[in-house]
Amino acid sequence: MVKNCVENWIVARCGKPSLSITLATLLACGVLLLQVGCQSGASDTKSSVAQAEQQPAPPVASAVSQEPPTQSVSQETAAQAKPQTAGGTPKLEFKAMAQNFGDIGPETTHTTKFEFKNVGDAPLRILGIKPCCGGVTRGVKAGQEFAPGQGGTLEVEYRAGNYPGPLSRSIILDTNDPDQPHASLAIKMNVVYRIEHSPKGLSLFLKKENGGCSAITVKSTDGQAFSIAGFRATSNSLTAEFDPSAKATQFVLKPKADMEKLARNKQGQVVIALTHPECKSVTIPYDVTPEFSLTPQQFTLFNIKPNQPIQRDLWIMSNYEEDFDIETVSSQKGTMKVLETKKIPAAAEANTAGGSTVKTGARYQLRLEITPPVQEDNRSMLSDVLQVQIKGGEKLTVQCRGIYAAG
């Protein structure tokens, strides 16, 4: 049918065609008809899809109840976030939140109490107790609960320091009371000396009788009688006689010095034990003037370099206006040697400040040469000791430390 239509159309247009023209024309018309048919099929397909999309989806059966929710999503979230608590609120109330020990002696222990009550309408829970500076608490513990109307007593113990003056301490009580979750309690005190002693320190000398030790006076400032319970000095370099059964408001002790022990212990202290209720002991430091003074007492060098010598002066002086001689000078590691020794004998010299004369002891000036060695194992420090032996006397030592230059 298609073929007849095409042939009639060709004849009408061009006359009767030849065989080759007819075949070519038929082939072209076939291709054209195929394209038209494909476009028509695509349009039909698009139309079918569009019609299918416009049709409403069939209802889907559901096993879930279709009843409307009782509250909105935001209301549900708020309800879940809101904590579920029992009715009522605990409330902590203290009878007093501050206590004052008043005037107390140093190193004494004192106790006070804080009474409280739960005046709320829900159980009060103690979550924690935090005393500061070594305080001790009793009577109430973390985790303890108090019903409405129930109360308790927190006992607090504090030990005073050794220095006089006003002092404050605090205790933090953590609870479930929403109005005061961290209740702060305060303790005040004023530390005062109940015992006075003189002198405050002892200056002793190796070349004076009994070390030049003076008497020690101990007395109470509050009129409280006490006894001497003990007397102890460093290495027993000082001793004193006393009657532990005697009671009074004042004692005078006369220490006796052991000169050999003082020479070996040039710094120390004396501890006198007492029975006073607010002062158990007093401590008196002592210092012994050495026979010789060294200036400087040690050498400290910076940015030193290997094999580059450094010169320093060392002065040795007698503190007791006596003559002396140096027997030997040596270096433990050999980095120091004496270049020059100069002695200045003991003599009376004018005191330009006061116009009088004072006697000075013998002095030595040593010119030293310090040669840093080559660094071993990349060590950055130099360390050596200079030893000076006094003829017929003690051996003096001087430390030498140096820091090598970087690079």
C-alpha positions in Angstrom: 0.0 0.0 0.0 2.8 2.3 0.9 4.6 1.5 -2.2 1.6 2.3 -4.4 1.1 5.7 -2.7 4.7 6.6 -3.2 4.7 5.6 -6.8 1.6 7.7 -7.5 3.1 10.6 -5.7 6.3 10.4 -7.8 4.3 10.0 -11.1 2.2 13.0 -10.2 5.2 15.1 -9.5 7.9 13.9 -12.0 6.2 11.7 -14.5 6.9 8.0 -14.8 10.3 7.4 -13.2 13.0 5.0 -14.2 13.7 1.9 -12.3 16.9 3.3 -10.5 15.1 6.5 -9.5 12.2 4.5 -8.2 14.3 2.3 -6.0 16.3 5.2 -4.5 13.2 7.2 -3.9 11.6 4.2 -2.1 14.6 3.8 0.1 14.6 7.5 1.2 10.9 7.4 1.9 11.3 4.3 4.0 13.9 6.0 6.2 11.6 9.0 6.5 8.7 6.9 7.6 10.9 5.1 10.2 11.9 8.4 11.7 8.4 9.6 11.9 7.3 6.4 13.4 10.0 6.5 16.1 9.1 10.1 17.0 5.5 9.1 17.2 6.3 6.2 19.4 8.4 8.3 21.8 5.6 10.9 22.0 3.1 8.1 22.8 5.5 6.8 25.5 5.9 10.2 27.1 2.2 10.8 27.0 1.6 7.5 28.8 4.1 8.3 31.5 2.7 11.7 32.0 -0.8 10.2 32.3 0.5 7.7 34.8 2.1 10.4 36.9 -1.1 12.4 36.9 -3.1 9.5 38.3 -3.4 9.5 42.1 -1.5 6.7 44.0 -3.7 4.0 45.4 -4.2 4.0 49.1 -1.8 1.8 51.2 -3.1 -0.3 54.0 -1.4 0.3 57.3 -1.4 -1.7 60.5 -0.5 1.4 62.6 -3.4 3.1 64.3 -4.4 6.3 62.5 -5.4 8.1 65.7 -4.0 11.6 66.0 -1.0 12.1 68.5 -1.9 13.5 71.9 0.9 16.1 71.9 3.3 17.7 69.4 6.9 16.6 68.8 8.3 19.7 70.6 6.1 19.0 73.6 7.4 15.4 73.8 11.1 16.6 73.6 10.5 19.1 76.4 8.8 16.4 78.5 11.8 14.1 78.1 14.4 16.8 78.9 12.6 17.8 82.1 14.1 15.9 85.0 11.7 13.8 87.0 12.2 14.7 90.7 10.3 14.0 93.8 8.1 16.7 95.1 9.6 19.3 97.5 13.0 21.0 97.8 15.7 20.5 100.4 16.9 23.7 102.2 20.1 23.9 104.3 20.1 26.3 107.3 23.0 26.9 109.7 22.7 28.2 113.2 25.9 30.2 112.5 28.2 30.1 109.4 31.2 31.6 111.1 33.1 30.8 114.3 36.0 32.7 116.0 38.6 31.0 118.1 39.8 34.4 119.4 43.4 34.7 120.6 45.2 31.4 120.5 48.8 30.3 120.9 51.0 29.2 118.0 51.0 25.5 117.0 47.9 24.8 119.2 44.9 22.7 118.2 41.3 24.0 118.5 37.8 22.6 117.8 34.5 24.2 117.0 31.0 23.1 115.8 28.6 24.2 113.1 24.9 23.2 113.7 22.5 22.9 110.8 19.0 21.8 109.9 17.0 20.8 106.9 14.1 23.3 106.8 13.0 22.2 103.4 10.3 19.6 102.4 12.6 17.1 100.7 15.6 15.1 101.9 18.9 17.0 102.2 21.9 15.1 100.9 25.5 15.9 101.8 27.6 15.6 98.6 31.0 16.5 99.9 33.0 18.3 102.7 36.1 20.3 101.8 38.1 21.8 104.7 41.2 23.8 103.7 44.8 23.9 105.0 44.8 20.7 107.0 41.5 21.0 108.8 39.8 17.9 110.1 36.0 17.4 110.1 33.9 15.0 112.1 30.2 14.2 112.7 29.0 14.6 109.1 30.1 12.5 106.1 29.6 12.7 102.3 26.5 10.7 101.2 24.6 11.3 104.5 21.0 12.4 104.2 18.8 14.4 106.5 15.0 14.3 106.3 12.9 17.4 106.5 13.1 18.9 110.0 16.2 16.8 110.8 19.5 18.4 111.7 23.2 17.6 112.4 26.5 19.0 113.8 29.7 19.4 111.8 32.7 19.4 114.1 35.9 21.1 112.7 39.4 20.9 114.1 42.2 23.3 113.1 45.9 23.6 114.2 47.3 27.1 114.4 50.5 28.0 112.6 53.8 29.2 114.2 53.5 32.8 113.1 51.5 35.5 115.0 48.7 37.4 113.4 45.1 37.1 112.3 44.2 33.9 110.4 41.1 32.7 108.5 40.1 29.2 107.3 37.1 28.0 105.3 35.1 24.8 104.9 32.9 24.1 101.8 29.8 21.9 102.3 28.4 20.6 99.0 24.7 19.6 99.1 21.7 19.1 96.9 20.1 22.4 98.2 19.5 24.3 94.9 19.8 27.7 96.6 23.2 27.0 98.2 24.9 24.0 96.6 28.3 25.1 98.0 27.8 26.5 101.5 30.9 28.2 102.8 31.7 28.2 106.5 34.4 30.4 108.0 36.8 30.1 111.0 38.8 33.0 112.3 41.6 33.2 114.9 44.3 35.5 116.1 47.6 33.7 116.8 49.6 35.3 119.6 52.7 34.2 121.4 51.9 32.9 124.9 55.7 32.6 125.6 58.4 35.1 125.0 62.1 34.4 125.0 65.3 36.4 124.7 67.6 36.5 122.9 65.9 35.6 119.7 69.1 34.1 118.4 72.6 33.2 119.8 75.8 34.6 118.4 78.7 32.3 119.5 82.5 32.5 119.2 85.2 29.9 119.1 87.8 32.1 120.9 85.6 33.3 123.8 84.9 31.7 127.1 81.8 29.4 127.0 81.5 30.4 123.3 80.3 33.8 124.4 76.9 32.2 125.1 74.4 34.5 127.0 71.7 33.4 129.4 68.2 32.6 127.9 65.1 34.0 129.5 61.7 32.3 128.9 58.5 33.8 130.3 54.7 33.6 129.8 52.7 36.6 128.5 49.3 35.4 129.9 50.4 34.8 133.5 50.1 31.0 133.1 52.7 29.1 135.1 54.7 26.4 133.3 57.7 24.1 133.6 60.8 23.5 131.5 60.4 20.0 130.2 63.5 19.7 128.0 66.6 21.4 126.6 68.1 20.1 123.3 70.8 21.6 121.0 72.2 20.5 117.7 74.7 17.7 118.4 74.5 18.5 122.1 76.8 21.5 121.5 74.9 23.4 124.2 73.4 22.0 127.5 71.6 23.6 130.4 70.5 22.5 133.9 66.8 22.8 134.9 64.3 21.3 137.3 61.4 19.8 135.4 59.2 19.8 138.5 59.5 23.6 139.1 56.6 25.8 137.9 56.8 29.5 137.3 55.9 32.3 134.9 59.6 33.0 134.1 62.8 31.0 133.9 66.4 32.0 133.2 68.6 29.2 131.7 72.4 29.4 131.5 73.7 27.2 128.6 77.1 25.6 128.7 79.0 25.3 125.4 81.0 22.4 124.2 83.7 24.2 122.1 84.8 21.1 120.1 81.2 20.4 119.1 80.6 24.0 118.3 83.6 24.0 116.0 82.1 21.1 114.0 78.5 22.5 114.1 78.8 26.2 113.4 75.1 26.6 112.7 72.3 24.9 114.7 69.4 25.5 117.0 68.2 25.1 120.6 64.8 23.7 121.3 63.3 24.2 124.8 60.3 22.1 125.6 57.6 23.6 127.8 54.4 22.5 129.7 52.5 25.7 128.9 49.0 24.6 127.5 49.3 27.0 124.5 53.0 26.8 123.8 54.8 23.4 123.8 58.3 24.7 122.8 60.4 27.6 121.7 63.2 27.4 119.1 66.3 29.6 119.2 68.8 29.4 116.3 72.5 29.9 116.9 75.4 30.8 114.7 79.1 30.4 115.4 81.6 32.9 114.0 84.2 30.8 112.2 87.9 31.3 112.8 88.5 32.4 109.3 86.4 34.1 106.6 86.8 33.5 102.8 86.0 36.1 100.2 84.5 35.0 97.9 83.2 31.8 99.5 83.0 30.2 96.0 84.0 31.0 92.4 81.3 31.0 89.7 82.6 31.4 86.1 80.6 31.9 82.9 81.4 31.5 79.2 84.7 29.7 79.9 86.7 28.1 77.1 89.0 25.2 77.2 92.7 26.0 78.0 92.0 29.7 78.3 93.2 30.7 81.9 91.2 33.0 84.1 92.6 34.9 87.1 90.8 35.5 90.4 91.7 36.8 93.9 90.9 34.9 97.1 91.0 36.6 100.5 91.5 34.7 103.7 91.0 36.7 107.0 91.2 35.8 110.7 88.0 36.7 112.5 89.7 36.7 115.9 92.5 39.3 115.4 95.1 36.6 115.3 98.1 35.9 113.2 98.2 32.7 111.0 100.1 31.1 108.2 99.1 29.1 105.2 100.7 25.7 105.0 99.5 24.3 101.6 97.1 25.2 98.8 95.9 22.5 96.4 93.3 21.8 93.7 91.5 18.5 93.7 91.3 18.3 89.9 94.4 20.5 89.1 92.5 23.3 87.3 93.6 25.9 89.9 97.0 27.1 90.9 98.5 29.9 93.0 100.3 32.6 91.0 101.0 34.9 94.0 100.6 34.9 97.8 100.5 38.2 99.7 100.2 38.3 103.6 99.0 41.4 105.5 99.8 41.0 109.2 97.3 41.8 112.0 97.4 45.4 112.9 95.5 48.4 114.3 93.8 50.4 111.6 92.1 53.7 111.7 88.3 53.6 111.5 87.6 56.6 109.2 83.9 56.5 109.9 84.1 56.9 113.6 87.6 58.4 114.1 88.7 55.5 116.3 91.1 52.6 115.7 90.2 48.9 115.3 92.4 45.9 115.4 92.2 43.6 112.3 93.4 40.1 112.0 95.9 38.8 109.6 94.9 38.5 106.0 96.1 36.6 102.9 95.6 37.5 99.3 95.9 34.7 96.9 96.1 35.3 93.1 94.7 32.2 91.4 94.8 31.0 87.8 92.0 28.8 86.7 92.5 26.9 83.5 89.3 25.1 82.2 90.2 21.7 80.8 89.0 20.3 77.5 85.4 19.2 77.8 84.9 15.5 78.2 81.8 13.7 77.0 80.4 17.1 75.9 80.1 18.3 79.5 79.1 21.9 79.9 80.2 22.4 83.5 83.5 22.8 85.3 83.7 21.7 88.9 86.7 21.8 91.2 87.6 22.4 94.9 90.5 24.5 96.2 91.8 23.3 99.6 93.7 25.7 101.9 95.4 24.1 104.9 96.0 26.6 107.8 99.3 25.8 109.6 98.3 24.2 112.9 94.6 24.7 112.2 91.7 23.7 110.0 91.4 23.0 106.3 89.4 25.6 104.3 87.6 24.7 101.1 86.5 26.9 98.2 84.1 25.6 95.5 84.8 26.5 91.9 82.1 26.0 89.2 82.2 27.2 85.6 79.9 27.0 82.6 81.5 26.6 79.1 80.6 28.9 76.3 78.1 27.6 73.8 79.6 26.3 70.6 
